[in-house]
Amino acid sequence: MKEILLRMKEELMSLEVLKEKVEKSLENAPQGILKVSRCRNLTQYYVRKDKQDCRGKYLNKENKTLAYQLAQKEYDEQVLKVLEKQKTKMHSFVKQMEKYDVADIYEKLPKERQKLVQPYVLSDEQYIKQWEAVRYQGKAFDKDAPEIYTERGERVRSKSEKILADKFYMMGIPYRYEYPLHLQGYGIVHPDFIVLNKRTRKEYYWEHFGRMDDVDYCNKTIKKMGSYQRNQIFPGKDLLLTYETGAYPLNIKSVDDLIMEYLL
């Protein structure tokens, strides 16, 4: 239900953008009504002042541009009417969906009753709480590995990973650090992060490749990326990527852009 509601809201936004485009086109439209007739296998165009003007003024080749403009105007007017009807209907539907949300039934139950009930639909708050409560075994640290801790108190492997984890934490983006993932044909990997878009409930794998100037590391990265794609996990769709070398550290602007595009 939530996914349907989100799609409807996105469609409403698309309708509004299209409506504004059509309205802008109509602002520059010429006056008059186009009349199209056939005479001796030839198409002729006339411009009528109004609906009472049955005959209209003939448009020769030099004035044919006006025929295109009038035809576009009449098309735009029809499109605008349909868009306005669609927008009204969809607004009504969205309001009804929001008014009768199944997740609200559980939310309104007394806490004592909630403990006795297994809800069919989780609210966003419940879903996030359940998502963050998942227990898993991460990747072990080498004995001589530096001890770097995030604001959330968990240990990570690099300063860049700390920057990313702290960024997610401060922005309220749920994440799991090095959650195990099985890639067919490759084995178990531990993506740096799995992050959750709270609005859409979509998960993304986030990999930060921090030593791209190391040839062996780079070759392993290429192999790993190939395995991701063979498992239908594609960059920009399910996989978010950041990179780093000794000369080019983690680009915070790129991190912010990815967060804005995929996670908020």
Residue pairs with C-beta under 8 A, 6 or more apart in sequence:
1 97
1 101
1 102
1 121
2 103
2 121
2 201
3 200
4 97
5 94
5 97
5 98
6 199
6 200
8 90
8 93
8 94
8 97
9 94
11 90
12 87
12 90
12 91
12 94
15 83
15 86
15 87
15 90
16 87
18 83
19 80
19 83
19 84
19 87
22 76
22 79
22 80
22 83
23 80
25 72
25 73
25 76
26 73
26 76
26 77
26 80
29 69
29 70
29 72
29 73
29 76
30 66
30 69
30 70
30 73
31 49
32 47
32 48
32 49
32 66
32 70
33 47
33 48
33 49
33 50
33 51
33 53
33 56
33 70
33 74
34 45
34 46
34 47
34 48
34 67
34 70
34 71
34 74
35 45
35 46
35 47
35 48
35 56
36 43
36 44
36 45
36 46
37 43
37 44
37 46
38 44
44 58
44 59
45 58
45 59
45 64
45 67
46 55
46 56
46 57
46 58
46 59
47 56
47 57
47 59
47 66
47 67
47 70
48 54
48 55
48 56
48 57
49 56
59 66
59 67
102 120
102 121
103 119
103 121
103 122
103 123
103 126
104 123
105 119
106 114
106 117
106 119
106 121
106 122
106 123
106 126
107 123
109 117
119 126
122 130
124 198
124 201
127 201
128 174
128 196
128 198
131 174
131 196
132 174
134 176
136 176
136 179
136 180
137 180
138 177
138 178
138 179
138 180
138 190
139 178
139 180
139 190
141 155
141 157
145 157
147 155
148 155
148 156
148 157
148 158
148 159
148 161
148 162
149 155
149 156
149 162
150 156
150 162
150 165
150 166
150 169
151 165
151 166
151 169
151 170
152 165
152 166
152 169
154 165
154 177
156 162
156 165
156 177
158 208
158 210
160 208
160 210
160 242
160 244
160 249
160 250
161 177
161 192
161 208
161 210
163 250
163 252
163 255
164 192
164 193
164 206
164 208
164 242
164 250
164 255
165 175
165 177
165 193
167 173
167 255
167 259
168 174
168 175
168 193
168 195
169 175
171 259
171 263
171 264
172 198
173 195
173 196
173 198
173 259
173 263
173 264
174 195
174 196
174 198
175 193
175 194
175 195
175 196
175 206
176 193
176 194
177 192
177 193
178 190
178 191
178 192
178 193
179 190
179 191
179 194
180 188
180 189
180 190
181 188
181 189
181 190
181 191
181 194
181 205
182 188
182 189
183 189
183 227
183 228
183 230
183 231
183 233
184 227
184 230
184 231
185 227
185 230
185 231
186 223
186 224
186 227
186 231
189 224
189 227
191 205
191 206
191 207
192 206
192 207
192 208
193 205
193 206
194 203
194 204
194 205
194 206
195 203
195 204
195 206
195 240
195 263
196 202
196 203
196 204
196 263
197 203
197 204
197 262
197 263
197 264
199 264
203 238
204 238
204 239
204 240
204 262
204 263
205 228
205 233
205 238
205 239
205 240
206 239
206 240
206 241
206 242
206 258
207 224
207 239
207 240
207 241
207 242
208 241
208 242
208 243
208 244
208 250
209 217
209 221
209 241
209 242
209 243
209 244
210 243
210 244
210 250
211 217
211 218
211 244
211 245
212 218
212 221
212 243
212 244
212 245
213 245
213 246
213 247
225 235
228 234
228 235
228 239
232 238
233 239
235 241
240 258
240 262
242 250
242 251
242 254
242 255
242 258
244 250
